[in-house]
Amino acid sequence: MQIGLMEGTIRRGTLTETLDAVAAHGIRYLQYHVSAGTPSLADIRKELAARKIMISALSGTYNMIDPDVEKRHAGLRMLRFVAEQCETLNASVITLCTGSRDPHSMWRAHPDNNTASAWKDLVESMEKTLVVAEEYKVILAFEPEVSNVIDSAQKARRLLDEMQSPYLKVCMDGANIFHKGELPKMREILDEAFALLGDDIALAHAKDLDRDGHAGHLAAGTGLLDYDQYLGLLKACGYEGAVVLHGLSEEQVPYCVKFLQEKINAL
C-alpha cells in the first residue's frame, strides 16, 4: 500500500507550485478533481509525470438520490465529463457518493434515505452511471457512509449484488461506517465490513472520527479509528493501492503521512 492525498489539501498559485509542494511530502498518489475550469489535461499530465505522481482516482461525486431530479441529471452529465478525462490522465477509478434525500447536502442524513423509493432512485441512478462506466471502461467506486442511502457494508453488498457489474466497486473509509452506539463494537464492525466488501475495494481513504453516528471528519491518527486493524484488513484482502488522506489541513500533512507510513511499515 502507498500513501495518497486528496487534491486540494495543498494549494498554491499554480499547478507547478502545488505539485512541487505535494511531492515535497513524498506523496506520489493523488485523488484528483477535474472540471472545465482546471488547467488543460495535457498540462496536468505533464506536470504529474515530471514528479512521478499518479492519479489513484478522479472524483465524480454527486447526490445520486437528490430529491431534485434535474440535479441528478446534472450530476450524471458531470460524471460523463469526468469519465471522458480518464484515459488522458491514466486514471481508471471514479469515486461516487450514493447520496441523501436531504435537499441541501448529500453528506447529511435524512430519514427518507431508508425508504424503498430512495433505494429505487439509487438503483436507477447507478444503472445510468454504469452505462457511462462501461462506455469508458472505468471503475466506479461508491463509498458506504452513515449519512447516505448506502450507510452500511450490508447495504453496499446488496447494491453490488443487485447491480452485478464488473465496473462497480467500493471506496472503503473505515471512519464512515459507525452508526450511533456502534463504536464499542469497532473491531466486529470492521471485520464484517471487510468480510462483505474486501474483494470489491478499488480505493481506500484515510481519515478519523471522534464519535459514531456521523462520518469521520478528523485527520488520520487524531481520532478513535483503530488503524492497526483497518490497515491490517486492507492488507489481508490484498489491497495494494493508495490509501488516500483527506479531511486534513496542509499543516497536518507531515504528521498524517508519518503516522500512516509507520502503520503501513509495521504490517
Backbone as CSV, one residue per row, in Angstrom:
resi,resn,N_x,N_y,N_z,CA_x,CA_y,CA_z,C_x,C_y,C_z
1,MET,0.827,-1.203,0.000,0.000,0.000,0.000,0.860,1.251,0.000
2,GLN,0.343,2.276,-0.652,1.040,3.543,-0.751,0.189,4.644,-0.115
3,ILE,0.811,5.765,0.211,0.078,6.887,0.785,-0.341,7.843,-0.320
4,GLY,-1.619,8.191,-0.336,-2.129,9.152,-1.291,-2.698,10.357,-0.561
5,LEU,-3.075,11.358,-1.330,-3.601,12.604,-0.770,-4.733,13.110,-1.651
6,MET,-5.726,13.707,-1.021,-6.804,14.334,-1.775,-6.300,15.646,-2.368
7,GLU,-6.390,15.767,-3.682,-6.001,17.017,-4.345,-6.856,18.150,-3.785
8,GLY,-6.220,19.279,-3.533,-6.901,20.393,-2.903,-6.500,20.571,-1.453
9,THR,-5.945,19.519,-0.839,-5.444,19.650,0.530,-4.306,20.667,0.573
10,ILE,-3.480,20.640,-0.466,-2.378,21.592,-0.614,-2.655,22.427,-1.854
11,ARG,-2.653,23.733,-1.699,-2.914,24.628,-2.831,-1.860,25.731,-2.888
12,ARG,-1.427,25.997,-4.112,-0.521,27.108,-4.369,-1.074,27.912,-5.554
13,GLY,-0.362,28.924,-5.958,-0.850,29.794,-7.010,-0.925,29.140,-8.371
14,THR,-0.053,28.174,-8.630,-0.025,27.492,-9.925,0.004,25.987,-9.722
15,LEU,-0.328,25.257,-10.786,-0.268,23.800,-10.734,1.145,23.328,-10.429
16,THR,2.138,23.950,-11.057,3.529,23.571,-10.827,3.902,23.718,-9.358
17,GLU,3.543,24.845,-8.765,3.875,25.078,-7.354,3.123,24.115,-6.439
18,THR,1.883,23.851,-6.774,1.088,22.930,-5.956,1.687,21.532,-5.962
19,LEU,2.018,21.021,-7.147,2.551,19.668,-7.234,3.952,19.571,-6.646
20,ASP,4.727,20.645,-6.724,6.025,20.658,-6.049,5.835,20.500,-4.544
21,ALA,4.835,21.191,-3.989,4.569,21.112,-2.554,4.068,19.722,-2.163
22,VAL,3.246,19.115,-3.018,2.775,17.752,-2.762,3.947,16.775,-2.764
23,ALA,4.783,16.860,-3.799,5.914,15.947,-3.938,6.908,16.110,-2.790
24,ALA,6.998,17.308,-2.237,7.932,17.551,-1.134,7.584,16.728,0.099
25,HIS,6.340,16.285,0.201,5.925,15.436,1.323,6.084,13.948,1.001
26,GLY,6.653,13.650,-0.158,6.814,12.254,-0.547,5.556,11.617,-1.096
27,ILE,4.559,12.425,-1.403,3.288,11.916,-1.927,3.440,11.639,-3.418
28,ARG,3.056,10.438,-3.836,3.138,10.075,-5.256,1.801,9.607,-5.817
29,TYR,0.750,9.773,-5.027,-0.585,9.373,-5.477,-1.591,10.434,-5.055
30,LEU,-2.474,10.804,-5.972,-3.495,11.813,-5.698,-4.871,11.314,-6.120
31,GLN,-5.886,11.656,-5.324,-7.254,11.605,-5.823,-7.538,13.001,-6.349
32,TYR,-7.902,13.098,-7.608,-7.909,14.390,-8.306,-9.326,14.817,-8.660
33,HIS,-9.529,16.130,-8.712,-10.787,16.728,-9.159,-10.536,17.427,-10.496
34,VAL,-11.325,17.119,-11.479,-11.213,17.827,-12.750,-12.528,18.535,-13.035
35,SER,-12.430,19.699,-13.630,-13.618,20.443,-14.036,-13.244,21.287,-15.245
36,ALA,-14.232,21.919,-15.824,-13.987,22.719,-17.026,-13.015,23.865,-16.747
37,GLY,-12.881,24.269,-15.491,-12.019,25.397,-15.173,-10.608,25.031,-14.762
38,THR,-10.268,23.734,-14.733,-8.933,23.313,-14.322,-7.942,23.502,-15.469
39,PRO,-6.628,23.459,-15.167,-5.635,23.545,-16.243,-5.872,22.461,-17.297
40,SER,-5.285,22.630,-18.471,-5.501,21.662,-19.544,-5.019,20.281,-19.112
41,LEU,-5.686,19.261,-19.650,-5.306,17.894,-19.302,-3.861,17.606,-19.675
42,ALA,-3.423,18.156,-20.797,-2.035,17.936,-21.222,-1.062,18.497,-20.194
43,ASP,-1.379,19.679,-19.661,-0.509,20.282,-18.643,-0.526,19.472,-17.362
44,ILE,-1.717,19.031,-16.949,-1.815,18.231,-15.725,-1.004,16.948,-15.868
45,ARG,-1.186,16.266,-16.998,-0.471,15.000,-17.203,1.037,15.222,-17.243
46,LYS,1.472,16.266,-17.896,2.896,16.550,-17.996,3.496,16.845,-16.624
47,GLU,2.810,17.680,-15.845,3.325,18.057,-14.530,3.319,16.870,-13.567
48,LEU,2.291,16.046,-13.627,2.255,14.846,-12.792,3.392,13.898,-13.146
49,ALA,3.581,13.662,-14.444,4.623,12.738,-14.885,6.004,13.221,-14.486
50,ALA,6.221,14.529,-14.525,7.535,15.075,-14.180,7.898,14.788,-12.728
51,ARG,6.891,14.579,-11.890,7.134,14.317,-10.463,6.817,12.885,-10.080
52,LYS,6.546,12.059,-11.089,6.196,10.650,-10.865,5.002,10.516,-9.920
53,ILE,4.034,11.422,-10.071,2.794,11.356,-9.304,1.709,10.716,-10.159
54,MET,1.010,9.752,-9.589,-0.053,9.057,-10.296,-1.414,9.436,-9.725
55,ILE,-2.440,9.331,-10.540,-3.804,9.573,-10.088,-4.431,8.242,-9.685
56,SER,-4.790,8.148,-8.412,-5.439,6.934,-7.915,-6.909,6.891,-8.286
57,ALA,-7.529,8.066,-8.341,-8.938,8.151,-8.705,-9.275,9.587,-9.060
58,LEU,-10.302,9.738,-9.861,-10.897,11.048,-10.104,-12.199,11.129,-9.314
59,SER,-12.514,12.296,-8.813,-13.732,12.481,-8.033,-14.922,12.738,-8.953
60,GLY,-15.968,11.943,-8.770,-17.180,12.117,-9.566,-18.426,12.172,-8.700
61,THR,-18.271,12.575,-7.454,-19.378,12.528,-6.509,-20.485,13.520,-6.847
62,TYR,-21.700,13.032,-6.766,-22.892,13.873,-6.822,-23.994,13.143,-6.073
63,ASN,-25.072,13.844,-5.763,-26.147,13.252,-4.974,-27.022,12.381,-5.869
64,MET,-26.810,11.063,-5.776,-27.483,10.143,-6.685,-28.952,9.936,-6.355
65,ILE,-29.403,10.390,-5.177,-30.836,10.310,-4.860,-31.384,11.691,-4.521
66,ASP,-30.767,12.722,-5.072,-31.225,14.085,-4.815,-32.728,14.183,-5.075
67,PRO,-33.482,14.811,-4.150,-34.920,14.959,-4.395,-35.234,15.799,-5.632
68,ASP,-34.270,16.600,-6.079,-34.411,17.371,-7.308,-33.850,16.540,-8.462
69,VAL,-34.731,16.019,-9.286,-34.317,15.121,-10.369,-33.374,15.817,-11.346
70,GLU,-33.588,17.094,-11.595,-32.710,17.815,-12.518,-31.275,17.858,-12.004
71,LYS,-31.099,17.926,-10.697,-29.748,17.900,-10.135,-29.096,16.541,-10.339
72,ARG,-29.901,15.487,-10.296,-29.358,14.149,-10.614,-28.889,14.096,-12.061
73,HIS,-29.679,14.664,-12.948,-29.303,14.682,-14.361,-28.002,15.468,-14.559
74,ALA,-27.886,16.595,-13.865,-26.662,17.404,-13.959,-25.471,16.631,-13.416
75,GLY,-25.692,15.879,-12.332,-24.615,15.068,-11.768,-24.149,14.000,-12.735
76,LEU,-25.084,13.387,-13.438,-24.718,12.368,-14.422,-23.925,12.976,-15.572
77,ARG,-24.290,14.168,-15.991,-23.523,14.843,-17.048,-22.104,15.147,-16.569
78,MET,-21.985,15.562,-15.324,-20.663,15.811,-14.752,-19.841,14.533,-14.717
79,LEU,-20.471,13.440,-14.337,-19.765,12.158,-14.285,-19.247,11.764,-15.667
80,ARG,-20.056,11.965,-16.679,-19.610,11.648,-18.038,-18.396,12.506,-18.412
81,PHE,-18.433,13.785,-18.049,-17.283,14.656,-18.314,-16.026,14.104,-17.638
82,VAL,-16.160,13.682,-16.382,-15.005,13.128,-15.664,-14.521,11.857,-16.357
83,ALA,-15.444,10.997,-16.752,-15.053,9.747,-17.414,-14.302,10.010,-18.713
84,GLU,-14.673,11.077,-19.386,-14.001,11.429,-20.641,-12.533,11.808,-20.417
85,GLN,-12.190,12.208,-19.200,-10.818,12.640,-18.911,-9.918,11.488,-18.463
86,CYS,-10.514,10.352,-18.146,-9.754,9.276,-17.507,-8.589,8.767,-18.358
87,GLU,-8.814,8.526,-19.624,-7.758,7.957,-20.458,-6.564,8.896,-20.542
88,THR,-6.815,10.168,-20.750,-5.728,11.138,-20.869,-4.915,11.231,-19.585
89,LEU,-5.580,11.097,-18.448,-4.899,11.239,-17.158,-4.456,9.901,-16.569
90,ASN,-4.572,8.837,-17.352,-4.184,7.496,-16.879,-4.906,7.127,-15.582
91,ALA,-6.163,7.498,-15.507,-6.985,7.182,-14.340,-7.993,6.100,-14.718
92,SER,-8.255,5.202,-13.777,-9.184,4.107,-14.072,-10.303,3.982,-13.051
93,VAL,-10.299,4.841,-12.020,-11.309,4.787,-10.958,-11.942,6.168,-10.785
94,ILE,-13.264,6.189,-10.635,-14.002,7.413,-10.323,-14.793,7.158,-9.050
95,THR,-14.697,8.067,-8.086,-15.420,7.893,-6.832,-16.834,8.458,-6.923
96,LEU,-17.737,7.812,-6.184,-19.139,8.211,-6.146,-19.622,8.349,-4.711
97,CYS,-20.645,9.175,-4.538,-21.389,9.280,-3.277,-22.809,8.817,-3.568
98,THR,-23.329,7.855,-2.803,-24.674,7.363,-3.109,-25.741,8.385,-2.762
99,GLY,-25.434,9.333,-1.877,-26.292,10.483,-1.691,-27.309,10.387,-0.567
100,SER,-28.068,11.467,-0.444,-29.048,11.616,0.628,-30.283,12.336,0.092
101,ARG,-31.410,12.101,0.747,-32.638,12.822,0.407,-32.601,14.268,0.914
102,ASP,-31.607,14.598,1.733,-31.526,15.981,2.182,-31.373,16.893,0.971
103,PRO,-32.197,17.917,0.832,-32.154,18.754,-0.375,-30.970,19.714,-0.414
104,HIS,-30.274,19.855,0.697,-29.204,20.847,0.773,-27.801,20.243,0.816
105,SER,-27.681,18.986,1.221,-26.355,18.386,1.349,-26.418,16.879,1.179
106,MET,-25.588,16.353,0.279,-25.517,14.911,0.093,-24.798,14.218,1.247
107,TRP,-24.199,15.014,2.133,-23.444,14.459,3.257,-24.257,14.483,4.552
108,ARG,-25.536,14.859,4.486,-26.351,14.972,5.693,-27.413,13.880,5.686
109,ALA,-27.555,13.210,6.811,-28.536,12.128,6.908,-29.959,12.661,6.788
110,HIS,-30.844,11.793,6.316,-32.256,12.151,6.188,-33.075,10.879,6.399
111,PRO,-34.194,10.959,7.131,-34.977,9.735,7.398,-35.462,9.033,6.139
112,ASP,-35.663,9.774,5.064,-36.148,9.151,3.835,-35.065,8.360,3.101
113,ASN,-33.823,8.432,3.580,-32.768,7.624,2.957,-33.058,6.134,3.068
114,ASN,-33.858,5.760,4.062,-34.132,4.343,4.310,-35.411,3.846,3.650
115,THR,-35.988,4.638,2.775,-37.242,4.242,2.138,-36.997,3.437,0.869
116,ALA,-38.038,2.710,0.465,-37.957,1.933,-0.779,-37.774,2.848,-1.982
117,SER,-38.369,4.034,-1.939,-38.252,4.941,-3.079,-36.818,5.460,-3.217
118,ALA,-36.133,5.675,-2.095,-34.740,6.113,-2.161,-33.880,5.022,-2.789
119,TRP,-34.125,3.780,-2.401,-33.359,2.670,-2.986,-33.642,2.559,-4.486
120,LYS,-34.902,2.698,-4.861,-35.277,2.631,-6.277,-34.554,3.709,-7.073
121,ASP,-34.535,4.928,-6.542,-33.856,6.019,-7.244,-32.353,5.770,-7.337
122,LEU,-31.780,5.218,-6.269,-30.349,4.909,-6.304,-30.038,3.890,-7.388
123,VAL,-30.836,2.846,-7.454,-30.611,1.802,-8.464,-30.729,2.388,-9.866
124,GLU,-31.730,3.234,-10.078,-31.896,3.852,-11.398,-30.705,4.746,-11.734
125,SER,-30.250,5.536,-10.757,-29.089,6.395,-10.988,-27.849,5.566,-11.255
126,MET,-27.683,4.498,-10.484,-26.486,3.674,-10.642,-26.483,2.975,-11.998
127,GLU,-27.622,2.540,-12.446,-27.705,1.913,-13.773,-27.229,2.878,-14.850
128,LYS,-27.606,4.146,-14.719,-27.185,5.144,-15.705,-25.687,5.417,-15.630
129,THR,-25.147,5.473,-14.418,-23.708,5.715,-14.298,-22.908,4.531,-14.834
130,LEU,-23.445,3.339,-14.680,-22.720,2.153,-15.157,-22.697,2.073,-16.685
131,VAL,-23.682,2.665,-17.329,-23.627,2.784,-18.789,-22.411,3.613,-19.185
132,VAL,-22.187,4.713,-18.457,-21.021,5.563,-18.704,-19.743,4.804,-18.399
133,ALA,-19.722,4.089,-17.266,-18.524,3.339,-16.873,-18.152,2.306,-17.923
134,GLU,-19.138,1.598,-18.440,-18.860,0.583,-19.452,-18.370,1.218,-20.746
135,GLU,-18.942,2.354,-21.099,-18.527,3.033,-22.320,-17.066,3.442,-22.261
136,TYR,-16.630,3.938,-21.088,-15.257,4.446,-20.965,-14.318,3.459,-20.273
137,LYS,-14.857,2.288,-19.921,-14.057,1.222,-19.289,-13.350,1.734,-18.029
138,VAL,-14.143,2.338,-17.133,-13.625,2.834,-15.854,-14.410,2.195,-14.710
139,ILE,-13.781,2.128,-13.555,-14.406,1.595,-12.354,-15.058,2.732,-11.573
140,LEU,-16.287,2.516,-11.146,-16.969,3.442,-10.259,-16.882,2.889,-8.844
141,ALA,-16.380,3.690,-7.914,-16.193,3.244,-6.534,-17.056,4.082,-5.605
142,PHE,-18.120,3.491,-5.080,-19.008,4.214,-4.174,-18.575,3.968,-2.729
143,GLU,-18.881,4.945,-1.873,-18.380,4.917,-0.505,-19.525,4.738,0.498
144,PRO,-19.562,3.615,1.215,-20.556,3.470,2.282,-20.334,4.542,3.353
145,GLU,-21.409,5.224,3.738,-21.291,6.294,4.723,-22.584,6.418,5.507
146,VAL,-22.480,6.618,6.812,-23.658,6.590,7.679,-24.700,7.643,7.318
147,SER,-24.315,8.707,6.631,-25.274,9.758,6.281,-25.956,9.517,4.941
148,ASN,-25.559,8.477,4.234,-26.053,8.242,2.876,-27.051,7.097,2.797
149,VAL,-27.625,6.909,1.621,-28.554,5.804,1.424,-27.827,4.469,1.592
150,ILE,-26.590,4.382,1.129,-25.759,3.210,1.432,-24.984,3.551,2.699
151,ASP,-25.543,3.164,3.840,-24.991,3.580,5.125,-24.341,2.440,5.899
152,SER,-24.117,1.317,5.234,-23.527,0.166,5.913,-22.893,-0.765,4.885
153,ALA,-22.037,-1.649,5.374,-21.432,-2.652,4.498,-22.493,-3.601,3.949
154,GLN,-23.517,-3.884,4.754,-24.576,-4.783,4.302,-25.311,-4.208,3.092
155,LYS,-25.640,-2.928,3.158,-26.329,-2.307,2.023,-25.401,-2.190,0.814
156,ALA,-24.119,-1.958,1.075,-23.156,-1.920,-0.035,-23.109,-3.264,-0.738
157,ARG,-23.100,-4.334,0.041,-23.080,-5.671,-0.553,-24.354,-5.923,-1.366
158,ARG,-25.483,-5.463,-0.828,-26.752,-5.625,-1.542,-26.703,-4.904,-2.887
159,LEU,-26.162,-3.682,-2.896,-26.102,-2.924,-4.141,-25.189,-3.614,-5.158
160,LEU,-24.037,-4.057,-4.708,-23.118,-4.768,-5.610,-23.789,-6.004,-6.205
161,ASP,-24.487,-6.744,-5.362,-25.136,-7.969,-5.835,-26.285,-7.655,-6.794
162,GLU,-26.972,-6.559,-6.540,-28.097,-6.195,-7.390,-27.625,-5.686,-8.753
163,MET,-26.537,-4.931,-8.754,-26.028,-4.345,-9.997,-25.300,-5.375,-10.863
164,GLN,-24.586,-6.276,-10.213,-23.873,-7.327,-10.940,-23.028,-6.762,-12.083
165,SER,-22.226,-5.737,-11.760,-21.405,-5.107,-12.791,-19.927,-5.168,-12.419
166,PRO,-19.081,-5.555,-13.356,-17.638,-5.536,-13.086,-17.092,-4.122,-12.972
167,TYR,-17.892,-3.126,-13.323,-17.443,-1.730,-13.275,-17.826,-1.032,-11.970
168,LEU,-18.486,-1.754,-11.062,-18.901,-1.164,-9.788,-18.112,-1.785,-8.639
169,LYS,-17.420,-0.936,-7.883,-16.620,-1.376,-6.747,-16.853,-0.432,-5.571
170,VAL,-16.033,-0.556,-4.539,-16.222,0.182,-3.295,-15.010,1.040,-2.993
171,CYS,-15.269,2.228,-2.472,-14.237,3.054,-1.848,-14.423,2.888,-0.343
172,MET,-13.440,2.293,0.315,-13.559,1.987,1.743,-12.967,3.099,2.592
173,ASP,-13.764,3.579,3.534,-13.299,4.550,4.532,-13.754,4.045,5.891
174,GLY,-12.800,3.559,6.686,-13.135,2.966,7.972,-13.764,3.924,8.955
175,ALA,-13.631,5.219,8.732,-14.181,6.216,9.664,-15.628,6.575,9.361
176,ASN,-16.222,5.957,8.344,-17.548,6.395,7.887,-18.681,5.422,8.164
177,ILE,-18.426,4.313,8.844,-19.417,3.239,8.850,-20.012,2.932,10.215
178,PHE,-19.789,3.804,11.204,-20.273,3.503,12.552,-21.527,4.299,12.890
179,HIS,-22.631,3.577,13.055,-23.875,4.214,13.460,-23.845,4.509,14.959
180,LYS,-24.813,5.266,15.397,-24.876,5.668,16.801,-24.866,4.432,17.713
181,GLY,-23.948,4.442,18.654,-23.837,3.346,19.607,-22.956,2.195,19.168
182,GLU,-22.335,2.291,17.994,-21.584,1.145,17.453,-20.087,1.184,17.715
183,LEU,-19.553,2.293,18.177,-18.103,2.369,18.374,-17.563,1.291,19.312
184,PRO,-18.278,0.913,20.364,-17.750,-0.160,21.213,-17.574,-1.490,20.469
185,LYS,-18.217,-1.625,19.314,-18.096,-2.848,18.506,-17.229,-2.600,17.275
186,MET,-16.254,-1.689,17.384,-15.446,-1.300,16.225,-14.799,-2.491,15.531
187,ARG,-14.142,-3.350,16.277,-13.433,-4.469,15.655,-14.407,-5.381,14.917
188,GLU,-15.533,-5.676,15.550,-16.527,-6.551,14.939,-17.087,-5.948,13.659
189,ILE,-17.374,-4.645,13.680,-17.971,-3.987,12.516,-16.971,-3.876,11.371
190,LEU,-15.719,-3.546,11.673,-14.703,-3.505,10.624,-14.482,-4.892,10.032
191,ASP,-14.410,-5.910,10.885,-14.233,-7.272,10.380,-15.363,-7.659,9.431
192,GLU,-16.587,-7.338,9.817,-17.737,-7.678,8.978,-17.716,-6.907,7.665
193,ALA,-17.349,-5.611,7.734,-17.307,-4.796,6.521,-16.332,-5.379,5.507
194,PHE,-15.174,-5.797,5.973,-14.191,-6.350,5.053,-14.564,-7.756,4.598
195,ALA,-15.232,-8.513,5.436,-15.710,-9.832,5.006,-16.713,-9.697,3.876
196,LEU,-17.548,-8.667,3.944,-18.570,-8.454,2.917,-18.026,-7.779,1.668
197,LEU,-17.046,-6.879,1.840,-16.648,-5.995,0.744,-15.186,-6.104,0.338
198,GLY,-14.393,-6.857,1.080,-12.953,-6.876,0.855,-12.531,-7.189,-0.566
199,ASP,-13.273,-8.052,-1.244,-12.911,-8.437,-2.612,-13.303,-7.371,-3.640
200,ASP,-14.009,-6.340,-3.205,-14.520,-5.340,-4.140,-14.009,-3.934,-3.845
201,ILE,-12.916,-3.813,-3.111,-12.373,-2.498,-2.775,-11.452,-2.015,-3.898
202,ALA,-11.798,-0.858,-4.468,-10.990,-0.274,-5.545,-10.169,0.909,-5.064
203,LEU,-10.528,1.457,-3.894,-9.822,2.619,-3.351,-10.057,2.644,-1.852
204,ALA,-9.063,3.157,-1.116,-9.200,3.295,0.338,-8.920,4.730,0.747
205,HIS,-9.690,5.217,1.713,-9.498,6.549,2.278,-8.969,6.448,3.701
206,ALA,-8.313,7.517,4.142,-7.765,7.558,5.496,-8.118,8.883,6.150
207,LYS,-9.065,8.824,7.069,-9.327,9.946,7.962,-9.733,9.358,9.297
208,ASP,-10.298,10.157,10.189,-10.560,9.655,11.531,-11.881,10.198,12.048
209,LEU,-12.308,9.683,13.197,-13.586,10.083,13.775,-13.461,10.236,15.280
210,ASP,-14.332,11.087,15.834,-14.329,11.285,17.277,-15.618,10.816,17.931
211,ARG,-16.608,10.400,17.116,-17.865,9.882,17.649,-18.559,9.085,16.553
212,ASP,-19.459,8.213,16.971,-20.197,7.442,15.979,-21.473,8.180,15.583
213,GLY,-22.117,7.674,14.542,-23.342,8.290,14.061,-23.130,9.373,13.030
214,HIS,-21.886,9.764,12.801,-21.543,10.774,11.805,-20.323,10.285,11.030
215,ALA,-20.189,10.744,9.799,-18.980,10.426,9.042,-17.781,11.082,9.723
216,GLY,-16.648,10.401,9.685,-15.442,10.956,10.278,-15.032,12.253,9.604
217,HIS,-14.468,13.150,10.388,-14.055,14.437,9.825,-12.707,14.884,10.370
218,LEU,-11.998,13.986,11.038,-10.707,14.327,11.615,-9.573,13.776,10.761
219,ALA,-8.393,14.352,10.942,-7.208,13.861,10.243,-6.809,12.491,10.777
220,ALA,-6.304,11.642,9.891,-5.905,10.285,10.269,-4.908,10.315,11.420
221,GLY,-5.180,9.492,12.424,-4.282,9.405,13.568,-4.608,10.358,14.690
222,THR,-5.698,11.142,14.537,-6.052,12.110,15.579,-7.384,11.760,16.237
223,GLY,-7.928,10.589,15.944,-9.230,10.213,16.484,-9.239,8.808,17.044
224,LEU,-10.360,8.121,16.869,-10.609,6.853,17.551,-10.478,5.619,16.655
225,LEU,-10.317,5.790,15.352,-10.259,4.626,14.472,-9.031,3.768,14.770
226,ASP,-9.227,2.468,14.836,-8.132,1.523,15.064,-7.414,1.301,13.730
227,TYR,-6.346,2.060,13.504,-5.647,1.982,12.222,-4.857,0.691,12.058
228,ASP,-4.437,0.092,13.150,-3.758,-1.197,13.030,-4.712,-2.226,12.433
229,GLN,-5.935,-2.243,12.922,-6.909,-3.178,12.386,-7.329,-2.793,10.967
230,TYR,-7.632,-1.521,10.759,-8.109,-1.062,9.447,-7.098,-1.375,8.343
231,LEU,-5.851,-0.979,8.551,-4.832,-1.238,7.537,-4.510,-2.722,7.435
232,GLY,-4.572,-3.416,8.561,-4.343,-4.862,8.520,-5.393,-5.577,7.691
233,LEU,-6.642,-5.136,7.790,-7.710,-5.732,6.984,-7.538,-5.399,5.505
234,LEU,-7.091,-4.176,5.213,-6.811,-3.829,3.820,-5.729,-4.740,3.244
235,LYS,-4.684,-4.954,4.019,-3.608,-5.828,3.553,-4.107,-7.260,3.386
236,ALA,-4.877,-7.728,4.358,-5.339,-9.118,4.324,-6.226,-9.402,3.124
237,CYS,-6.968,-8.403,2.648,-7.836,-8.632,1.483,-7.088,-8.414,0.167
238,GLY,-5.785,-8.119,0.257,-4.968,-7.998,-0.941,-4.946,-6.631,-1.565
239,TYR,-5.417,-5.611,-0.841,-5.414,-4.261,-1.402,-3.985,-3.726,-1.471
240,GLU,-3.587,-3.256,-2.651,-2.226,-2.760,-2.845,-2.198,-1.341,-3.397
241,GLY,-3.331,-0.679,-3.415,-3.400,0.661,-3.973,-3.070,1.740,-2.960
242,ALA,-3.482,2.959,-3.278,-3.213,4.098,-2.405,-4.245,4.170,-1.290
243,VAL,-3.782,4.611,-0.118,-4.656,4.949,0.993,-4.661,6.477,1.045
244,VAL,-5.766,7.065,0.622,-5.819,8.498,0.349,-6.200,9.291,1.603
245,LEU,-5.272,10.120,2.057,-5.537,11.004,3.183,-6.473,12.129,2.762
246,HIS,-7.496,12.386,3.577,-8.307,13.588,3.370,-8.948,13.970,4.686
247,GLY,-9.623,15.120,4.688,-10.161,15.625,5.937,-9.091,16.209,6.833
248,LEU,-8.005,16.669,6.234,-6.894,17.231,6.992,-6.485,18.566,6.395
249,SER,-5.818,19.378,7.194,-5.271,20.641,6.706,-3.864,20.397,6.168
250,GLU,-3.340,21.360,5.425,-1.965,21.221,4.937,-0.987,21.102,6.098
251,GLU,-1.265,21.801,7.188,-0.359,21.752,8.338,-0.320,20.366,8.969
252,GLN,-1.361,19.572,8.766,-1.407,18.221,9.337,-0.795,17.164,8.432
253,VAL,-0.465,17.528,7.203,0.048,16.543,6.248,1.304,15.830,6.762
254,PRO,2.344,16.539,7.259,3.541,15.822,7.721,3.240,14.787,8.806
255,TYR,2.419,15.164,9.777,2.081,14.221,10.849,1.338,13.012,10.292
256,CYS,0.326,13.259,9.444,-0.503,12.163,8.945,0.282,11.226,8.033
257,VAL,1.147,11.784,7.195,1.987,10.947,6.339,2.892,10.058,7.196
258,LYS,3.514,10.639,8.207,4.394,9.872,9.102,3.598,8.802,9.839
259,PHE,2.444,9.180,10.367,1.592,8.234,11.087,1.213,7.053,10.203
260,LEU,0.724,7.358,8.994,0.259,6.303,8.097,1.411,5.434,7.618
261,GLN,2.559,6.056,7.305,3.706,5.275,6.830,4.199,4.323,7.908
262,GLU,4.228,4.777,9.144,4.666,3.893,10.238,3.707,2.726,10.417
263,LYS,2.429,2.985,10.292,1.450,1.903,10.421,1.586,0.902,9.269
264,ILE,1.796,1.409,8.056,1.945,0.519,6.898,3.229,-0.306,7.033
265,ASN,4.290,0.354,7.444,5.580,-0.344,7.604,5.498,-1.459,8.645
266,ALA,4.647,-1.254,9.638,4.554,-2.223,10.731,3.724,-3.459,10.378
267,LEU,3.020,-3.413,9.259,2.164,-4.551,8.884,2.999,-5.789,8.588
